[in-house]
Amino acid sequence: MSFDLVGVVGGGTMGAGIAEVCARAGCSVTVLEVSEQAVDAGRERVLTSLARALRSGRMEEAEHDAVVARLTFVTDVAELQASDLVIEAAPENESLKFDIFRTLDQAVQPDAILASNTSSIPLVKMAAVTKRPKQVVGLHFFNPVPVLPLVEVVESLLTGPDTLLAVTDFAEKRLGKQTIRSKDRAGFVVNALLIPYLLSAIRMLESGFASAADIDQGMVKGCAHPMGPLALTDLIGLDTTAAVAESMYAEFKEQLFAPPPLLLRMCEAGLLGRKVGQGFFSYP
């Protein structure tokens, strides 16, 4: 399948990035949002990223204009009807994602593949609310999507082999990404390793063992990590980190996946990281 017509549900940080890379790969992309205000915000995210690429010389003006022309932002799910592939990039909320997949199953052509960018919610649960479980698959991108090369391709117990091959081919040959395969377990490959590390750093800060700056400096200068764990949590979003941790803890009941009280309190206070200008560190 060529996947020339791609739908993206959600124009937030991840959805905007996914829409951008698909449009830059030559796909006609329709981004679905819940309101005109959200449409404007999503469009602005993509246009800002493309403008940055243009200014830096990583994109020519003709390419920039062609990519912009391939992007459409809508509030009506019926606009996704002709899509070959729809990638859901909504917040990590189980009931919200189930509602989206039920709606997409009714709205999108029967042959279309439905993919989720979830980082923790069991894929088989989303597949089970549709009449096309063999055509439901996980495509987990990483932030920032236009920069990071990896995509986790996740198969549920119900995903068909043709679906798996088609989306892997799309991610690798059309989008130019590197893929790894994962079974359908909370956290998949990357977050199953990453989240306990981030939570451990938060617990260290919470205990007063070391400052946020020293924790991050230790991992950057001592272990050659490109970014410290607390700055990385700020980039991911504290709310997303907490949601992934809660999903993994619910599945495995292992204490290393339990979100620390400090993380939960910061989420309740709205200190969600870079996207709001304040998390473990401040951002202008």
SEDO-795345 format. One record per atom (N, C-alpha, C): x, y, z. Coordinates in steps of 0.05 Angstrom, whole numbers, plus 5000, padded with zeros to 4 digits. Example, Ala and Ser with C-alpha at 12.3 -4.5 7.8 and 13.67 -1.06 7.14 Angstrom:
! residues 2
526448865156 524649105156 526449345156 525749555142 527349795143 525850015157 
//
This chain:
! residues 284
501749765000 500050005000 501850255000 501050454985 502650694982 502150895004 499750895016 499051085037 499451375028 498251445005 498451714995 496651905010 494551795021 492651965036 492751875066 493852055082 494251985110 492652175128 491252055148 489852225168 491452215194 491452435208 492652445235 490552555254 490052405275 488152495295 489652625318 489352895321 490753045341 493053205330 492953465335 494953645325 496853755346 497153605369 498953685390 501853645382 503653635401 506453615395 507053375377 506053135385 506552895369 505052885343 502452955344 500852955319 501953145298 502753385307 503853585288 506453475276 508153345292 510553235281 510153015262 508152835268 507552615250 506352725224 504652925226 503453045202 505653165184 507653295197 509853425182 511453215167 512253005180 514052815167 512552665145 509952615148 508452495127 508152675103 507552935108 507353125086 509953165072 512153165087 514853195074 515552955058 514252725064 514752475048 512952465024 511352675019 509652674995 506852594999 506052535023 503252455029 501452695031 498952665023 496952865029 495852805056 496153005075 495552955103 493253125112 491352985125 489053125137 489253095168 489453315182 489653305211 486953375223 485953195240 483353225253 483753335281 482353555288 482353655315 479553705325 479353765351 476753775364 475354035361 476754255354 475554515352 477254685333 476054915325 477555095308 479955215322 479755255348 481955355363 484255155363 483554895367 485654685366 486754665338 485154695318 486154695290 488254905286 487655155295 489455375292 492155315307 491955205330 494355145346 496054925332 494654715322 496054505308 497454595283 495954765267 497154865243 499555035249 499355195270 501655375278 504055205286 503654985299 505954805307 507354715282 505854615263 507154505239 508554735223 507154955219 508255175204 510855285217 510855305243 513155395258 515555215253 515054955254 517154755250 518254775221 516454805202 517254825174 518855085169 517955295182 519355555179 522155535190 522455385212 525055355224 526955195205 525854985192 527354835173 528155005149 526455185140 526955365118 529255555125 529055675149 531055875157 533855745160 533855495169 536355365174 537655255149 536255265127 537355165102 536954865097 535454735116 534954455113 532654395094 531354605084 529154585066 529154815047 528754765021 528554975001 525655095001 525455334991 522855474992 520755324976 521455204953 519555054937 518554814952 520354674965 519554444981 517654525004 518454745017 516754845039 513954895030 513655035007 510955104997 509454854989 510854654978 509454404970 508554254994 510154245016 509354105040 506854245052 506954505054 504654655065 502154595049 502354575023 500054525006 498854245010 500454065020 499553785025 498153755052 498053965068 496953945095 494154075096 492253935108 489554035112 488853985141 487554185154 486754155182 483654185184 482353995197 479453975197 478453915225 475853945229 474453865254 472353645250 471953565225 469853375218 471253105210 470652895226 471952635221 471252525193 469052615181 468352525154 470452595134 472052795140 474152885121 476452675119 476452475138 478452265137 477552015121 475152025111 473851795098 475651655077 477051815061 478551705039 481351615047 482151655072 484851605080 485551305077 488051255069 489150985068 490150895095 491151085111 492251035137 491551265155 490551205179 489951415199 491651355224 493151555233 494851525256 493651695279 492851555300 491751695323 493951785341 493952045348 495952165365 494652335387 492552235399 491152375420 492552325447 491752475468 492952435494 492652145504 494452075523 494551805533 492251755553 489851735542 487451685558 485951455545 485651245560 484550995549 481751035537 479951145553 477251175543 477051355519 478751575519 478751745495 479651605471 481751445473 482751295450 480751085440 479350955458 477250765450 475050905434 474251135444 472151285429 473151365401 475651445400 476751525374 476851295354 477651055364 477750825346 475050735338 473050745355 470350675347 469350865325 469851125329 469051325310 470451285283 473051245284 474651205259 473650955244 473050745259 472150495246 469650535230 467950715239 465450775224 465950975202 467851155205 468151385187 470051335164 471951155167 474151125147 473550875130 474450895105 473950675086 474850405098 473450185090 473949925103 476749815100 478149885078 480849785074 483049935088 482350155100 484350325113 485550195138 488050255143 489350165168 489150375189 488550295213 488450485236 490850435254 492350635259 494750615275 494550795299 495950715321 495950885345 498850955351 499251205360 501851295369 502151255399 500351105412 500451065440 503150965449 504051045473 506550955483 506250755506 503650695513 503350515536 500650365537 498650455523 495950335525 495850085508 494949855519 494949605503 493449635476 494849575455 493749605428 491349425423 491349195435 489249005430 486549105440 486649275460 484149395470 482949585449 484649735436 483649915414 482649755391 484149545384 483349375361 480549245367 480149175392 477649025399 475149195396 475349455396 472949625394 472249675365 473849565346 473349615318 472349355305 471449375280 470749145264 473049065245 475349185249 477649125232 480149075249 480048895269 482348865287 484948785274 484748645251 487248575236 488648815224 487149035222 488249275209 488849495230 489149415254 489949605276 492749535285 494449735286 497349695292 498349935307 500649895320 501950115334 504150235318 504250505315 506450645303 507250855324 509250795340 510050975361 512451135353 512051395348 514151585340 515251705366 517551845362 518851975385 519252265380 519152425402 519252715401 522052815403 522853005384 521353125362 521252935338 518952895327 518552705306 520152765281 520353015272 522053065248 524953005252 525952995277 528752965282 529552675289 528052555308 528752285317 528052075296 529851885291 529551705268 527851455274 527151405300 526051145307 522951145307 521850915298 519050855301 518750575312 517350535333 516650265343 514150175329 514349945315 512049815302 511049605321 508549635330 507549455351 505249285340 505449025344 503348845335 501848745359 499148755358 497548635378 497148345371 495748195388 495147915382 493247895358 491948115351 490048115329 491048235303 493448365304 494448505280 495148295258 494248355234 494848175211 497648215201 498948005191 501748035180 501948225157 499848245140 499948435118 499948725128 498448775150 498449045162 501149115172 502348925186 504948965198 507049025177 507048875155 508948925134 508549185120 505949255116 505349505101 506249755117 505649755143 506449995158 509450015163 510749775165 513649775168 514949885143 513949795120 514949895094 514550195091 512250285100 511550575099 513450735116 513850645141 515650795159 518550805149 519450575138 522250565130 522750695103 521150615083 521750695056 520550965048 518151025060 516851285053 517751505072 517751445098 518451655117 521451665123 522951455115 525851455120 526551405149 524751275164 525351215192 526550945196 527850905219 528750635227 526550515245 525950265241 523850135257 524949915275 523649875297 524149635314 521349525319 521249255323 518749125328 518349085358 515849105367 515249045395 512648895397 512548725416 509948595423 508248805438 505748735441 503748925453 503848895483 505749025496 505849035525 506349325533 505249405555 505449685563 508349785563 508850015550 511450125548 513050045524 512249815511 513649715488 516649685495 518449735476 521349695482 522549935496 522250175483 523650405493 522750505520 520150535524 519150635549 519350435572 519350175565 519849975586 522550005599 524450105583 527150165593 527350445604 526150635590 526450925596 524951015621 522450935624 520751045645 521850985673 522750735679 523950695706 526350875711 527950925691 530251105693 529351395701 527251495686 526251765692 525051775720 523551575727 522251575754 524351565776 526451415771 528651395791 529951665795 530251825774 531452085777 529552275792 526952245788 524952405802 524952335832 525152075838 525251995866 527752095879 530052105865 532552205876 532252505883 530952655865 530452935870 528552975894 526452815894 524352825915 525552775942 527452595944 528652515970 530652725980 531352915963 533453115971 536253015968 536552785955 539252665952 541052835935 539952965914 541553145897 539653345884 540853565874 539253765860 538553675832 536553805820 535753735792 538153775773 539554005777 541854065759 544053855762 544553765787 546753575791 545953295781 543453215784 542552965773 542952955743 542053165730 542253165701 545153195692 546753365706 549553395699 551053125702 550352975722 551552715727 551252525703 548852515692 548252335670 549352435644 549452705640 550452815615 553552795615 554752885636 557752885637 558952625645 557552475662 558652215671 557951975654 555751985640 554851755624 554551825594 555252065586 555152155558 552352145547 550352185564 547652205554 547252485541 545852515520 545552775507 543852965524 542152855542 540353015558 539952875585 539753025607 539352905633 536452805635 535952625654 533252505657 531052705664 531652905679 529553105687 528953295664 530953375649 530553535625 529053375604 529653115602 528252945583 525252915591 524752885617 521952875627 520453135620 521853355623 520653615615 519953615585 521753505569 521253505540 518953315533 518853085545 516652895540 514053005550 514153145572 511653245586 511253085611 510953215633 510653075659 507952915659 505953035646 503352895645 503552645628 504952655606 505352415589 506952205604 509052295618 510752105633 509051965655 507452125669 505752005690 503751815679 502551885656 500551705644 501751445635 504151455623 505551215615 506251045639 507251175660 508051025684 505650895697 503351035698 500950915710 499950675694 500150695668 499250475651 501050235655 503650285656 505550065660 505249935688 504750105708 504350005735 501849835737 499749925723 497249775723 497549505711 499249485691 499649225677 501449035693 503749145703 505748975715 505748965745 504549175758 504549195788 507349185800 509249295785 512049315795 512549595805 513749615829 514049875842 515750065825 517649965809 519350145794 517750305773 515350215766 513650355747 511750555761 511550555787 509550725801 510451015800 508751195791 509551485790 510051595818 512251735823 512851845849 510852075856 510252115881 508452335889 509252605878 511852665876 512652925865 511752965837 511952755821 511052765793 508052815791 506552685808 503652715808 502852995817 504253105838 503653365848 504253585827 506453545813 507253745793 505253745770 504153505763 502153495742 499553635752 498853595777 496453735788 496854035788 499354125791 499854415792 500154525764 500054365744 500354455716 503254505708 505154405723 507954435716 508854205699 508154215673 508253985656 510753975638 512654175642 515054165626 515254375605 516754325584 517354515564 514854645551 512754485548 510454585533 508954805548 509454825574 508155045589 510355235601 512855185595 514955355604 516155295632 515055095645 516055035672 515554745679 517654615687 517454335697 519554315719 521454125715 523654115734 525554345729 525454455705 527054695698 525154895686 526155145684 524555365671 525455405643 523455475626 524055515597 522855785589 524455955576 523456215568 521256205546 
//
